[in-house]
Amino acid sequence: MPDETLDLLFREARSVNTFSDEPVKIDQVREVFELVKYGPTMMNIQPMRLLLVEQGAGRERLLPLMAEGNRAKTASAPVVAVVAADVDFHTSMAAHFPHNPTAGDMFAGDATSRADIARYNTALQTGYFIVGIRAAGLHAGPMGGFDAAAIDAEFFPGTSWRTQLVINIGHPGETPWFDRLPRISADDAVMTA
Amino acid sequence: MPDETLDLLFREARSVNTFSDEPVKIDQVREVFELVKYGPTMMNIQPMRLLLVEQGAGRERLLPLMAEGNRAKTASAPVVAVVAADVDFHTSMAAHFPHNPTAGDMFAGDATSRADIARYNTALQTGYFIVGIRAAGLHAGPMGGFDAAAIDAEFFPGTSWRTQLVINIGHPGETPWFDRLPRISADDAVMTA
C-alpha cells in the first residue's frame, strides 16, 4: 500500500477541532458506514449504530448534553456522529448469522453480558469507522466528554441504543489540531513468545 | 481513495481460517503496530498491548488455552497476536499526555472504571490494528473463543496486561474462509437528526 495512503489513514491523520465551511453530506457518512460494516465482529453481531446530527434543530438538542469544553467544536462541525451500541443485537442474529438462526438465544437471558459484548464490538467497529472517515477524505474529531444517559434519553428513548462516543466530522479549519502527542513504541507495547 | 484500496481494507477482506506456507515475520507485525499506534484514543492513553506468538514453544503454551474449535487454525497460523489491555495505562500518562503530567492520577483510585476504559480503548485500537494488518497485505483471523484468565496466568503473570482477543495472522491457504455473512444496512443502523 502506498505511503500516502498509510499517511492519510494513520501517520498524518489528526483529530480535528476546527472546521472549514466545506459541507459534508449525510450521504457521505452513510457511505462510510456501508464500507466499514464489512469489518469483522464477534459472530457477525454488528452492534454499532449511528445517529448523524446535522446543523440546525438536532444540533441544538445535542449541544447542551456535551461537556462544556466540547460544545464550540460540536456546534461548528458540519456533521456530528453519535456512536451507539445496540444492546439488543441478539434479536437480529437470525438475519446476520443465518446458519445458526437461534444463536441469539444464548444472549437473551443476560443483559449485563450483552451490554459488555455490545460495547466491545461497537468499539471495534468504531475503530473501523474512524479509519473509514479518513479513507473518505473526511476528518474525525472523536470526543468522550458528554452525558451519555442524557443523549440516550433525548435521542434514543425506548430503544436499545446506548451512546458510547461522539465524533465531529468535517474538513479542517484554522489551527485545526494540537501538536501530535507522543506514542508508545513497539518496544514497550509488544512482546514475543 | 481507489476502489482497490477500499476492497482490500473492507469490502473484499475476510477473516481467514487456513494459512499458506508463506511466512510472516514478527517484524512485519511490529511494523503494523508502529503504524496503527497513531490512531486516536481517549486522552492518548493507548492501552493496547500485543503478545506475538511464533510457531514453536510459545505456540504450544497457547494452544490448550484456546477453545477446541480454534486450535487447528491457531496451530497453523504463521503468527498469532494476543491482544491485551493494559489496565494500568494511567502510570504512563505523564509520558503520553505531557501537557497534563498528573492526568493519570484521576484514574488511580478506581480499578473498575480503569479496566472499562482500558477495554474500550483497546477495542478501538484493535479495530485500527485489524485494518493495519490488511493494509500490510496480511490477513487476520480474529477469535473470541479462549480462556482469557488462563492466557493471562500463562503469559502475563504479575503484570497489568489483560487478554481481550486472539488474532491469527498469515496468508490464505485452501478454502480460507466461509461465505460472507449478511451485513446490516445503513437503513437499519443509521438515523439522522
Contacts between the chains, C-beta under 8 A, distances in Angstrom:
chain1	res1	chain2	res2	distance
A	1	B	5	6.9
A	1	B	8	7.6
A	1	B	135	4.9
A	1	B	136	7.5
A	1	B	137	7.4
A	5	B	1	6.9
A	5	B	5	6.0
A	5	B	135	7.4
A	6	B	35	6.0
A	6	B	135	6.4
A	8	B	1	7.6
A	9	B	131	7.5
A	9	B	135	7.2
A	10	B	35	5.2
A	10	B	36	6.0
A	10	B	38	4.5
A	10	B	39	6.4
A	10	B	128	7.4
A	10	B	132	7.2
A	11	B	35	7.0
A	11	B	38	5.6
A	13	B	38	6.9
A	13	B	39	8.0
A	15	B	40	5.0
A	26	B	192	5.7
A	29	B	190	7.8
A	30	B	186	4.6
A	30	B	190	5.6
A	33	B	186	4.9
A	33	B	189	6.7
A	33	B	190	5.5
A	34	B	185	7.5
A	34	B	186	5.6
A	35	B	6	6.0
A	35	B	10	5.2
A	35	B	11	7.0
A	36	B	10	6.0
A	37	B	183	4.6
A	37	B	184	6.2
A	37	B	186	7.9
A	37	B	189	7.5
A	38	B	10	4.6
A	38	B	11	5.6
A	38	B	13	6.9
A	38	B	183	6.3
A	39	B	10	6.3
A	39	B	13	8.0
A	39	B	127	6.8
A	39	B	130	6.9
A	39	B	131	7.5
A	40	B	15	5.0
A	40	B	130	6.8
A	40	B	140	7.6
A	40	B	142	5.6
A	42	B	144	4.9
A	43	B	144	7.9
A	44	B	181	4.4
A	44	B	182	7.8
A	44	B	183	7.9
A	46	B	183	6.6
A	46	B	184	5.0
A	46	B	189	7.5
A	48	B	189	6.9
A	49	B	189	5.2
A	49	B	190	7.3
A	49	B	191	7.6
A	50	B	189	6.5
A	50	B	190	4.6
A	50	B	191	7.3
A	51	B	190	7.8
A	51	B	191	5.0
A	51	B	192	7.5
A	51	B	193	5.9
A	52	B	190	6.4
A	52	B	191	7.2
A	52	B	192	4.9
A	52	B	193	7.4
A	53	B	192	7.7
A	53	B	193	5.0
A	54	B	192	6.8
A	54	B	193	7.2
A	57	B	193	7.8
A	58	B	192	7.6
A	58	B	193	3.3
A	61	B	193	7.1
A	62	B	193	7.7
A	86	B	189	8.0
A	92	B	184	7.3
A	92	B	188	8.0
A	95	B	182	6.2
A	96	B	181	6.3
A	96	B	182	5.6
A	96	B	183	7.5
A	96	B	184	6.8
A	97	B	181	6.6
A	98	B	181	7.5
A	98	B	182	6.8
A	119	B	120	6.7
A	120	B	119	6.7
A	120	B	120	7.7
A	120	B	123	5.1
A	120	B	164	7.6
A	121	B	123	7.7
A	123	B	120	5.1
A	123	B	121	7.7
A	123	B	123	3.4
A	123	B	124	5.0
A	123	B	127	7.2
A	124	B	123	5.0
A	124	B	124	7.6
A	124	B	126	5.8
A	124	B	127	4.6
A	124	B	130	7.6
A	125	B	127	6.7
A	126	B	123	8.0
A	126	B	124	5.8
A	126	B	127	6.5
A	127	B	39	6.9
A	127	B	123	7.1
A	127	B	124	4.7
A	127	B	125	6.7
A	127	B	126	6.5
A	127	B	127	1.8
A	127	B	128	4.9
A	127	B	129	7.9
A	127	B	130	7.6
A	127	B	131	7.3
A	128	B	10	7.3
A	128	B	127	4.9
A	128	B	130	7.6
A	128	B	131	6.4
A	129	B	127	8.0
A	130	B	39	6.8
A	130	B	40	6.8
A	130	B	124	7.7
A	130	B	127	7.6
A	130	B	128	7.6
A	131	B	9	7.5
A	131	B	39	7.5
A	131	B	127	7.3
A	131	B	128	6.4
A	131	B	131	5.0
A	132	B	10	7.3
A	135	B	1	4.9
A	135	B	5	7.4
A	135	B	6	6.4
A	135	B	9	7.1
A	136	B	1	7.5
A	137	B	1	7.4
A	140	B	40	7.6
A	142	B	40	5.6
A	144	B	42	4.9
A	144	B	43	8.0
A	155	B	191	8.0
A	155	B	193	6.3
A	164	B	120	7.6
A	181	B	44	4.4
A	181	B	96	6.3
A	181	B	97	6.6
A	181	B	98	7.5
A	182	B	44	7.8
A	182	B	95	6.2
A	182	B	96	5.6
A	182	B	98	6.8
A	183	B	37	4.6
A	183	B	38	6.3
A	183	B	44	7.9
A	183	B	46	6.6
A	183	B	96	7.5
A	184	B	37	6.2
A	184	B	46	5.0
A	184	B	92	7.3
A	184	B	96	6.8
A	185	B	34	7.5
A	186	B	30	4.6
A	186	B	33	4.9
A	186	B	34	5.6
A	186	B	37	7.9
A	189	B	33	6.7
A	189	B	37	7.5
A	189	B	46	7.5
A	189	B	48	6.9
A	189	B	49	5.2
A	189	B	50	6.6
A	189	B	86	8.0
A	190	B	29	7.8
A	190	B	30	5.6
A	190	B	33	5.5
A	190	B	49	7.3
A	190	B	50	4.6
A	190	B	51	7.8
A	190	B	52	6.4
A	191	B	49	7.6
A	191	B	50	7.3
A	191	B	51	5.0
A	191	B	52	7.2
A	191	B	155	8.0
A	192	B	26	5.7
A	192	B	51	7.4
A	192	B	52	5.0
A	192	B	53	7.7
A	192	B	54	6.8
A	192	B	58	7.6
A	193	B	51	5.9
A	193	B	52	7.4
A	193	B	53	5.0
A	193	B	54	7.2
A	193	B	57	7.9
A	193	B	58	3.3
A	193	B	61	7.1
A	193	B	62	7.7
A	193	B	155	6.3
